[in-house]
Amino acid sequence: MAPVVQITGGPSKGQLVTRTLSNLPVIFQTTLGPIEVLIEEINETDATGDHFSFVGLVVVGTRTGAQVRGQYDCQGMTGTMTLDLNGS
């Protein structure tokens, strides 16, 4: 079973979108420490435009190389990520 990690801090909406469009990693502060994610797909999940779902790859941090699926709230700078390494 893939672990769920709590996001305790991260980028503003502008930083999130800019880094994703520039194909640069996004740094999320988590309960496991900082994790850099190269976001491959991102979608707004609410009408305010502050909540996003994303899919990507961990490029630096715990479980480097893991596939990531996450939810992120740009207002609260919080969310969750599921880390999946080798289909686990």
Secondary structure, DSSP 8 states (H G I E B T S, - for coil): ---EEEEEE---HHHHHHHHHTT--EEEEETTEEEEEEEEEEEE-STTS-EEEEEEEEEESTTTT-EEEEEEETTTTEEEEEEESTT-
